[in-house]
């Protein structure tokens, strides 16, 4: 047991070292620029479901883009959705930006977000599309950066890293700390070691023609992690997936303990099925709990534990700096321990709650409703 623990601690220290190097390499990437007059028109697709915290400012940031030609399409399932008045007011406030609200109707798919995207894609005027969640906030140069990155040779998809911004909940602030240190470290390390063969859901840029190559959005509708599948299938076809040099703000809102644990469990169960081997390897992304376990088992080996804890903090700081995030490092041990517990829980069961409904996930990451659920989880589209 002590040998196994030592191997895990050593592996976690190596991962932290790789994360530091990966963050350095990512930070060295400079945003490209398109030549004057070569800005392709863009259709922005915004699937909505209820009111996220700060939704008005989130959506308004897309109206404020410093880009010559773009349109914004919004989609909700029903006219009674709470986001409808917000969108209509924004459309009235900014009449110079072409914007439309679509009522998608009840989704025939398990993934209602894909249904909304499919409806907007059919109505989109332009080939270059940007899919962005309602809890995303950007600066005016967002479209310029990702359009330039998508113009690269053989680039089929650009996906944005994100810095999580939490509301007032302690549990959501813990989650934001994990996203801005542990999660982004994993993304940057994967980018460095094997390149991007997946996408991150909050903000993705691609073209209609590239979606058609993988069978369109219809092919993605059975999957909970449709963003991962989209990027993975394009990469399998030899297309390049780029992790953007632009990091967005992901406003993850506020949750109490119960909904937050439900959300974490859903994420882990979905990830385990999307990347089975990668999910097992996540054990090395929890250096703090492993180092503390070693310290408890062999107190005389405290220098080893201290060194691993130090490199974990250094990796957390460097990874968060790469996306301009400012996590609360004081709670990092608590977040790492909770994340490890939820990682372990992710190996068991296949039931999740998403958008107030119960689903089951199969081994390929496809999901189906199990009960017509009416439980309110208050976690929006995440």
N, C-alpha and C positions, 0 to 999 in steps of 0.2 A: 504493500500500500504506500509506503513512504517513497519507494522508487517511482511508482506511478504519479504520486503527487509532485515529486521533483521534476519529472518529465513534463507535466502540465505547467508547472511554474516556469520552467526553462522555455517551453514553447510560447507561453504568454509574454515572456520578456522579449523573445525574438519578434513576435508579432508587434509589440509596442515599438521596437526599433525600426521595423519595416514601416509602420504607420508614420513615424517621424520623417523617414526618407520620402515616403509617398506624398506627405503633405508639402514637403519642400519642393518636390518636382511639380506638383500641381500648382503651387503658388508662383512658380517661375513661368507659367503659361501666360502669355499676353493676349488680351482680347483682339481678334482680327477686326479689320474695318473693310467695308465694301467701298469700291470706287464710287465717286460722285455719279449720280444718275443711274446707278445699278441696284436699286432697292426693289426687289420683287414684292408685289402686293401680298398681304397676309390676311388670312381669316383666323380670328381668335375664337375658340370654342370654349364656352364656360358652362359646364353642367352644374346645376344648382339643386340643393335639397335642404330646405329650411334656412334658418338664420345662423350662420357662423358668427363668432365674436368678431366685431369690427368689419362686418361684411361690406358696409357702405364704402369705407376707405379702401378695402381690398379691391373692390370692383372699380372704384374711381381711378385707381392707379393705372389701370389698363386704358382708360379713356385719355390719360395724360401722356401717352407715348409720343416721343419725338421721332416720328416715322412718317414718311410721305403718304403712304396709302395703306390703310388697313380697315377692316370691319370687325365688329364684335357680335357674336351670336350667343344668346343665352337660351337654356332649355330647362324647363321644369316639367314634372310629371302632370301636375294639375294646376288649374287656375287658382286654386285655394292655397297654393304653396306660399309660405310666409315671405319668401324672397321676391315675389312678384311685385309688390308695391315699391320695393327698393330699386329694382331694375327699371321700372317704368319712370320713376322719378329721376334717375340718372340719365335716362335717354332724353327726358325733357330738359334736363339741366345742361346737357352737352349736345346740342342739335347738330354740331358740325361733324360729329363722328358717326358714320353709318353703323347703326346698331339695331338688332331685332331680338324680340323675345318669342320663343317657340314653345308651344304646349305639346310636349311629346306624347302624352297619354300614358296609361299604365304600361309598364314594361312587359313584353312577352318573354324577356330573358331573366335569368337569375341576377345578372349584373345590370342593375337599372342605370348605372352611370354609363355603361357602354351603349345602352339604348338611347340615352340623351345625346351622346356623342354621334351616334349613327344618324339621328335626325338632323343634327346641325351640320354634319359633314355633307349630307345630301343637299342642304340649302346653301352651303358655303360657295362664295363666288370664286375664290382663288385656290390655286393648287397648293401653295405653301400654307400649312395650317399650324396653329399653336394651340395645344390643349392645356388648359390651366384650371386648377381647382378653385373653388370660391374662397378658400382660406389662404390664398397666395397673395402677397403684396410685392410690387416691383417698383423700380425707379424708371424715369422716362427713357433711359437708354437700353432697356431690356430687349426690345424688338431688334434694334440695330445690331446688338451683339450676337444674338442667336441666329439672325438671318445671315450674318457674315460667316458664322461657323457652319451653318448648313450648306453654304456655297462651296465648301471644300470638296476636293475630288473624292468621289465614291461615298460621301457622307449621306446617309439616309435618315438619320435621326440624331437630334441633339436633346439631351436630357440634363436638367439643371439640378445641381446639388442644392441643398436648402439648409438654412439656419432656423431652427425651431424657436418660436417666440411664444411663451406660455402666458396664460391668464393668471388669475389670482390663486388657483388651486395649488397646494403644496405638491400633490401627486403629479400634476401636469408639469410643474416646474422640474420635478425629478426626471420626468420623461424627456423634457427638453434638454436637460443636462446629458442624458444618455444619447439622444439624437445628435447633439452637437459635439460629442466626443467619441463614444463607442461606435455608433452607427456610421458616421462620416469617415471615421478611421478605416472601417471595413470597406467602404466604397472606394476610398482613395487607394487603399492597398490592392484591392482587386483590379482597379484601373492600371496600376503600375505593373503588377505581376502578369496579368493575362489579358489586359485590354477590356473594354466595355462590351459585354455580351448581354446586357440587360438595361432597362430604363427605370427611372424613378418617376412615380406618378404625378406629383404635384404640378410639374410643368414640362411639357414635351413638345418639340417642334419636329415636323416631318412634312412629307408631301402626300397628296392623294395617290399619286402614282406609286409611291413606295408602299403605302398601305395595301394597294391593289396587288402588289407582288406577293403578299402573305395572305391573300384571300379576303382582305378588307376587315372591317370591324366585326362582321358576323362571326369570323373565326375566333375572335377574342371573347365573345359574350359568355361562354361557359366558365371562364376563369375569374377567380377573385382577384388575383394579381395580374390584371390584364396589361399593366404597364411593363412588368417583367417579361411577359410572353411576347409583347410587341417588339421590344428591343432584342430579345433572344432569337426570335425567328428571323429578323432582319440580319443579325450577325451570322446566323447559320447559313444564310444565302450569300455570304461574302460581302455584305454591305457594312460600312463603318458606322458604329455608334459612338458618339462623342459626348464626353462629360463636359458640359459647358464651363467656360471660365467665369460665367455669371452665376452667382448664388442668390437665390430668391429668399424672401421671408415666408416662412410657413407658420401661420398663426394657428396654433393647435388648440386654442381655447382653454377652458377650465373644466376639469372633471373631478368628481369625488372618487374615493378609493375604488368602489365597486365597478363603475363604468370604466375607470382607467385600467384595472386589472383585466376586465373583459376585452378591452381594446388590445392590450398587450398580448393576451392569449390568442386572439384572432390573428394578429400579425405573425406570431411565432408559428402557429399551426399552418398558416398559409406559406410562410417562408420555408418551413420544413419540407413541404411538398414541391415548392418551386425549385429549390436548390438543396437536395437531400445531403450531399456530401459537404457543401458549404455550411449547412446548418450544423452538422456535427463539429466542423472546424471552429464554430463560434465559441467553443469552450475556451479557446486561446485569447479571446477578446475580453476575458474577465480576470485580469492579473491581480486586482486588489483582493477579491475573496480568496483566490488561490494562495496568494502570499500570506494572508492572515491565517489561513488554515495551516500552512507550513509553520508559521510562527507559533501557533497553538500546539502543534504536534512536536516540534523541535525548537524550543525557545532559544537554545544555544546557537541556532542558525539564523539569528536575527539579522546579521549583515546581509544575507541573501534576500530575506524578505524585504528589508529596507531598500535594497537596490532595485528590486522589482517594483516596489511601490513608487519609488522615485521616477523610474522610467515610464511608469503608467501615467503619472501626473504630467510628465514632460510631453508624452504623446498626446494626452488629452488637451493640453494647452496648445500644442502645435497644430493639431487637427482642427480645433475650434478657430484658431487664428486664420486658417486657410479659407474659411467661409465667413469670416468677420463676425463670429459669434462670441458671446460673453457668458458662458455658463457659470453656475455657482459651484466652484470646485469644492467647497466645504461639504457638500452633500454627495460628492462623487462616490465615497465608499457605500453609502446607503443605496444609491442608484445602481451601482455595480452588483451589489448583493441581490437586490430585487430583480434586476435583469437576469442574473444567473438562475434564480428560482423560477422565473417565468420561462426561461430557455428550457429548463428541465421539464416543466409542465407541458411545454409544447410538443414533447414526444408522445403524449398520451391524449387520446380522444380525437374526434374529427368534427365536433360540433362548434359552431361559432354563432355570434349575434352580430348582424350588420344591418344598419338602417332599420332597427327595431324589429327585425325578423330573424328567425332561426334557420340556419343552413347546416348542411353537412358537406365536407370536402373529401373528394376521393384522392387517390395516390398521385394523380396527374395535376392536382390543384384545381380541378373543376368542382363547382359547387351547385347544390340544388336545395330549394327550400324543404324543410322537414315539417314545419308547423306554420300556419298562418299566424305569425307572431305579432303581438301588440305591445312588446316590452320597450319602454323608452330608455335608450342608452345615452342619448344626448352627445353622440360623437360624430355627427355630420357624415362626411364622405370619407373619412380617413380609414 
